[in-house]
């Protein structure tokens, strides 16, 4: 799937989840390289229902892929900036690629202890039946 198609899919999922249009626009702009993380964060903070950013729309390359693309990195940047890494990690357990995301987070200055905190947060988000 091409990046523009992935961004359009993400926009559709965000609309289905009833995210505010300003947030959807800011996310799509950042993902396409037109906007900034500050704009995403501002739109997020203006959202009164900003408890969790549901990452069900996040898709990454196959786990065997050696690296993440720029769109994948920008998705991670959004979750990191919005303090939603636990939600993203919860999704990664099902679809991967955890090792590539881990390496990217380390390159952004996230340390092992912080990553473990995110992972524990992801466990808390997991619904047990």
C-alpha positions in Angstrom: 0.0 0.0 0.0 1.4 3.4 -1.0 1.9 6.1 1.7 -0.9 8.3 0.3 -3.3 5.4 0.4 -2.2 4.5 4.0 -2.8 8.2 5.1 -6.3 8.2 3.5 -7.1 4.9 5.3 -5.9 6.4 8.6 -8.1 9.5 8.0 -11.1 7.2 7.4 -10.4 5.2 10.6 -10.0 8.4 12.6 -13.4 9.7 11.2 -15.0 6.4 12.1 -13.6 6.7 15.6 -15.1 10.2 15.7 -11.9 12.1 16.2 -12.3 15.8 15.8 -11.7 17.0 12.2 -8.9 19.4 13.3 -7.0 16.4 14.8 -7.5 14.3 11.7 -6.3 17.1 9.5 -3.2 17.7 11.7 -2.4 14.0 11.8 -2.7 13.6 8.0 -0.7 16.8 7.4 2.1 15.6 9.6 2.1 12.1 8.1 2.4 13.6 4.6 5.3 15.8 5.6 3.3 19.0 5.4 2.5 19.6 9.1 4.3 19.6 12.4 4.1 17.5 15.6 3.3 20.7 17.4 0.2 21.1 15.3 -0.8 17.5 16.1 -0.2 18.1 19.8 -2.2 21.3 19.8 -5.2 19.6 18.1 -4.9 16.7 20.5 -4.9 19.0 23.5 -8.0 20.8 22.2 -9.8 17.5 22.1 -11.8 17.1 25.3 -12.0 13.3 24.8 -8.2 12.7 24.5 -7.9 9.8 26.9 -6.5 7.3 24.4 -5.5 7.5 20.8 -6.7 4.1 19.5 -4.0 2.7 17.1 -6.2 0.2 15.3 -5.5 2.0 12.1 -1.7 1.6 12.5 -0.1 -0.9 10.1 3.6 -1.4 9.8 5.7 -3.5 7.4 6.0 -7.2 8.0 8.0 -8.1 11.1 10.9 -9.3 8.9 11.3 -5.9 7.2 14.8 -4.6 8.1 13.6 -1.0 8.8 10.7 1.3 9.2 9.7 3.8 6.5 9.3 7.5 7.1 5.6 7.2 7.4 6.0 4.5 10.1 8.5 6.7 11.9 6.0 9.6 11.8 3.3 7.4 13.2 5.5 6.5 16.1 6.4 10.2 16.6 2.7 11.0 16.9 2.2 8.4 19.6 5.4 9.3 21.4 4.5 13.0 21.4 1.0 12.4 22.6 2.2 10.1 25.4 0.2 7.2 23.8 3.1 4.7 23.4 1.4 2.1 25.6 -1.6 2.0 23.2 0.8 1.7 20.2 2.8 -1.1 21.9 -0.5 -3.0 22.6 -1.2 -3.0 18.9 2.4 -4.0 18.0 2.0 -7.2 20.0 -0.5 -8.3 17.4 1.0 -7.0 14.2 4.7 -6.2 14.9 7.4 -5.2 14.1 8.4 -4.7 17.7 12.2 -4.8 17.2 12.2 -2.1 14.5 10.0 0.1 16.6 12.2 -0.5 19.7 15.3 0.5 17.7 13.6 3.6 16.5 12.5 4.6 20.0 16.1 4.1 21.3 17.3 6.4 18.4 14.9 9.0 19.6 16.3 8.9 23.2 13.8 6.6 24.8 15.6 4.4 27.3 15.0 0.8 28.3 13.2 1.7 31.5 10.8 4.0 29.8 10.1 1.4 27.1 9.3 -1.1 29.9 6.9 1.5 31.5 5.2 1.8 28.1 5.0 -2.0 27.9 3.5 -2.2 31.4 0.9 0.4 30.4 0.1 -1.7 27.3 -0.6 -4.7 29.5 -3.0 -2.6 31.6 -4.9 -1.6 28.4 -5.3 -5.2 27.3 -8.8 -6.4 27.9 -8.8 -9.8 29.7 -11.8 -12.1 29.1 
